[in-house]
Amino acid sequence: MIILLVLKNKKVNKMKTRDLLDKITRKFLLNEEKDAPSINEHVENLNEFLNKMQPRSMNESKKFDTARKHLQEIKKLSRQLEEQIQLLEEGEK
């Protein structure tokens, strides 16, 4: 009889745990979608990071310059994509 009560309690605890994990996962996924940073924020963070770094050699300095140029290009392309998306969304209305 005691074994059955223990087993029942374990099943109840497993169900509560599963429900709790499902609830936490659902909240995380929904909030993650809302709070996701834009591509421009990622680019700005990388740009700040590169500006704080001090190159130790000419080779590193050239690599940092190349990375900055790539970030500028990414920013430009993302702006173009956002404009195209906005035009498409306006066309649907």
MARSEDO-292789 format. One line per 5 residues: number of its first residue (from 1); their letters; for each residue x, z, y negated of N, C-alpha, C. Coordinates in steps of 0.02 Angstrom, whole numbers. Layout:
<nodes>
NUM	A	X Z Y X Z Y X Z Y  ...
</nodes>
This chain:
<nodes>
1	MIILL	41 0 59 0 0 0 43 0 -63  94 40 -63 140 43 -120 175 -24 -129  193 -56 -74 227 -120 -77 181 -172 -110  117 -171 -93 70 -218 -123 65 -207 -199  64 -145 -221 61 -130 -292 124 -155 -328
6	VLKNK	181 -145 -297 244 -168 -326 244 -244 -330  222 -277 -277 220 -350 -277 171 -376 -330  113 -343 -335 64 -363 -385 93 -355 -455  128 -299 -467 158 -287 -533 212 -339 -548  250 -359 -498 301 -411 -509 269 -477 -527
11	KVNKM	213 -493 -493 178 -555 -509 151 -552 -580  123 -496 -599 97 -488 -667 153 -494 -717  209 -462 -703 266 -466 -748 293 -537 -753  294 -572 -696 317 -642 -698 271 -684 -741  206 -673 -734 158 -712 -773 165 -695 -847
16	KTRDL	173 -632 -863 181 -612 -933 245 -642 -960  298 -639 -922 362 -667 -943 357 -742 -953  325 -775 -906 317 -848 -912 276 -865 -974  221 -829 -985 179 -841 -1044 219 -828 -1108  258 -775 -1107 298 -758 -1165 350 -813 -1178
21	LDKIT	384 -835 -1126 433 -888 -1134 401 -953 -1158  343 -969 -1131 308 -1029 -1153 290 -1024 -1227  268 -966 -1247 248 -955 -1317 308 -961 -1363  364 -930 -1344 425 -934 -1384 450 -1006 -1388  450 -1040 -1332 473 -1110 -1331 429 -1153 -1375
26	RKFLL	365 -1145 -1370 318 -1184 -1411 331 -1172 -1485  338 -1108 -1505 351 -1092 -1575 417 -1123 -1598  468 -1118 -1556 533 -1145 -1574 529 -1220 -1585  498 -1255 -1539 494 -1328 -1544 453 -1350 -1604  399 -1316 -1618 357 -1334 -1675 392 -1319 -1740
31	NEEKD	425 -1262 -1744 461 -1246 -1806 523 -1289 -1815  554 -1308 -1759 613 -1350 -1763 596 -1417 -1795  539 -1443 -1778 518 -1507 -1806 506 -1501 -1881  478 -1446 -1903 463 -1436 -1974 525 -1425 -2015  573 -1388 -1988 632 -1367 -2026 692 -1412 -2014
36	APSIN	684 -1468 -1982 740 -1511 -1966 769 -1539 -2031  835 -1532 -2040 866 -1559 -2101 866 -1635 -2101  863 -1663 -2160 864 -1736 -2166 935 -1762 -2157  940 -1827 -2149 1006 -1857 -2140 1048 -1848 -2203  1016 -1848 -2261 1053 -1837 -2323 1084 -1768 -2327
41	EHVEN	1049 -1719 -2300 1077 -1651 -2299 1137 -1647 -2252  1133 -1682 -2196 1190 -1684 -2150 1250 -1717 -2183  1238 -1772 -2218 1292 -1808 -2252 1323 -1764 -2305  1282 -1730 -2344 1308 -1687 -2397 1350 -1630 -2367  1327 -1601 -2312 1366 -1548 -2280 1433 -1573 -2255
46	LNEFL	1433 -1632 -2226 1497 -1661 -2203 1542 -1676 -2262  1514 -1701 -2315 1553 -1717 -2375 1585 -1654 -2404  1546 -1600 -2408 1573 -1536 -2432 1629 -1512 -2386  1619 -1519 -2321 1670 -1498 -2273 1734 -1537 -2284  1728 -1602 -2292 1788 -1644 -2302 1823 -1627 -2367
51	NKMQP	1784 -1611 -2419 1815 -1594 -2483 1852 -1527 -2481  1829 -1482 -2438 1863 -1417 -2432 1926 -1421 -2390  1930 -1471 -2346 1988 -1477 -2302 2049 -1501 -2342  2106 -1474 -2326 2168 -1494 -2358 2209 -1534 -2307  2221 -1599 -2322 2261 -1638 -2275 2333 -1613 -2273
56	RSMNE	2361 -1613 -2213 2429 -1589 -2204 2480 -1646 -2205  2455 -1706 -2200 2501 -1764 -2200 2465 -1823 -2232  2503 -1876 -2244 2474 -1937 -2272 2425 -1967 -2223  2441 -1962 -2159 2397 -1990 -2107 2329 -1955 -2109  2329 -1888 -2113 2266 -1851 -2118 2229 -1868 -2182
61	SKKFD	2266 -1876 -2237 2235 -1893 -2300 2199 -1960 -2295  2230 -2008 -2263 2198 -2074 -2254 2136 -2068 -2210  2140 -2027 -2158 2082 -2017 -2115 2024 -1985 -2152  2039 -1936 -2195 1987 -1904 -2235 1956 -1955 -2283  1997 -1996 -2314 1971 -2048 -2359 1925 -2096 -2322
66	TARKH	1946 -2116 -2262 1905 -2161 -2221 1839 -2127 -2203  1842 -2063 -2185 1781 -2026 -2167 1734 -2022 -2228  1762 -2010 -2288 1720 -2008 -2348 1687 -2075 -2361  1724 -2129 -2352 1695 -2196 -2361 1639 -2208 -2310  1649 -2186 -2249 1597 -2194 -2198 1535 -2154 -2217
71	LQEIK	1545 -2094 -2242 1488 -2053 -2264 1450 -2085 -2321  1487 -2115 -2368 1454 -2150 -2423 1412 -2208 -2397  1439 -2244 -2349 1403 -2300 -2319 1340 -2276 -2282  1347 -2221 -2246 1290 -2193 -2210 1236 -2172 -2260  1256 -2141 -2314 1209 -2119 -2365 1172 -2180 -2395
76	KLSRQ	1210 -2232 -2410 1181 -2293 -2438 1131 -2324 -2389  1150 -2329 -2326 1106 -2359 -2275 1044 -2316 -2263  1052 -2250 -2265 994 -2207 -2255 945 -2214 -2312  971 -2222 -2373 927 -2234 -2431 888 -2299 -2422  923 -2351 -2400 890 -2415 -2388 836 -2409 -2335
81	LEEQI	851 -2372 -2281 801 -2362 -2228 741 -2323 -2254  753 -2272 -2294 697 -2233 -2322 653 -2277 -2367  685 -2321 -2406 647 -2367 -2448 605 -2415 -2406  634 -2441 -2352 597 -2486 -2308 539 -2450 -2274  550 -2389 -2253 496 -2349 -2222 440 -2338 -2272
86	QLLEE	459 -2321 -2334 409 -2309 -2385 368 -2372 -2398  401 -2431 -2402 366 -2493 -2411 318 -2508 -2354  341 -2496 -2293 299 -2508 -2234 239 -2461 -2234  249 -2398 -2252 194 -2351 -2254 143 -2370 -2308  168 -2395 -2365 122 -2417 -2418 84 -2479 -2396
91	GEK	116 -2522 -2358 84 -2583 -2333 28 -2568 -2283  34 -2513 -2247 -17 -2495 -2198 -80 -2468 -2231  -73 -2441 -2291 -130 -2412 -2326 -173 -2465 -2353
</nodes>
